C-alpha cells in the first residue's frame, strides 16, 4: 500500500497535465553584446581601424602644436603633458621617435633640449587636404543639404555635425565658412541648430538607388526584386544558418519609407510595421555612411542623430542584425561601423581626393623607422624658423639616422620668446625596428 501511494504521488506530481511540473521552452534572447562577440570578424577592416587610430592621434598632436603661437616647434617636455589629451598609452618621446617621417626631432641650438616639429612631407599633405576641402566647397554644401533633407523637421544640431566634421570632410570653421556663407541654403537657429531653407528635389536620391538601377539593367532583375533591396557582401567565413536566405529574401522585398521621402513615419503597430520601421533606419544609416569621405563612422556618434532622424530603435543592435550591409569593428577605444559594399580587401572601392591624401598620410605613418636616409639634410640645405637659420654641412654631427642641425645665425630676442623650453634634455626611448605590415596602401615595399 505504501508503494502504491508513493507511485500515485509520483504520477500526480510528474504528470504531463500538471501545471506545476511543466517546463516551457523559451527561446534565448540574443542581445547586441552577444551578436557583437559572435560576429564574423573582418581582419582587414580591423587592421585599417588600427592604422586610422594612429593617424587621428598624430593629427590631434599637430592641432595642439599649431595652437602654439610662439613657433612651429615645441619642446618634447611640454608635449609630454598632452599624453592624456590625445589618449596615448606610451610615453610621448617614444611615440614621436616611432614615426620619423612625421615628426622631426632636434636639439635646440641654444638651450640644447629636445624639440619637435612636423616634417615637411607631412605638412604638405595636411595643406593639400585643406586645399582640396576648399575646392570641394560646393559638394560639401550638398552633403549638408542632404543630411537636412533626411531629418524629420529639416533641422540638425551643429554639435552633431561637429562630431563628424572630419568624416564629412568639412573644414574646422564650417559654421562660418559654409553655414553662414550660404545663407540662401541654411539658417542658423540659436547658433546651435541649422535649418534647411528650401528642399532641393534634385538631391533627393539615395546612393543605393544607383546600385539598384545597375542591378536592374545588368542582371535583368524585376522591379519587385530590386526596388527595395540593399547590397549584401558577407565577410569571409560567414556561416549562413538554416532559413536565413528566405528571411533575407523577404526582407529585401519589404517596402519601406525611403530616407528622402517626406511622408508620415510608418507606425510600428501596423502590418509589418516593426520590420518596415527598422528598414527605414537601415536606409538612413546607409545613406549617412555613403555621404562620409571614408564610408565609416564611430557608432557612439550616430546616437546624436537619432532624434533628428526619428530613429527609435537601438542603433548598434540594428547594425549588427545586418552583417552583409554593415560591419562594426571593436579595435581602438571606440566601435567603428563600415559600409561593407564600399570596401574591397581593406581599400575603398570608389576613392575620392580627400581619401587619397589621407592614404598618403597613412603611408608615411606605416613606414615607421624605415627609409630614414631620405630624411637627411643635404650638405648645404638651409631652413629658417622664426628668424633662426639651421644649416647642416660637412661638420654636422650625426646621431644614428638623425642629422643634428647647427646654428648659423640667431636672434637672442627670438630665442627668449620661444617660451616653455626647458634647459633640461628630455630623454626618449629607442625606435622599434619591427616591420609593420601595410594593408592595401601604396608604397608597400620598404
Order of alpha helices (4+ residues) and beta strands (2+ residues): alpha-alpha-alpha-beta-alpha-alpha-alpha-beta-beta-alpha-alpha-beta-alpha-alpha-beta-beta-alpha-alpha-alpha-alpha-beta-alpha-alpha-beta-beta-beta-beta-alpha-beta-beta-beta-beta-beta-alpha
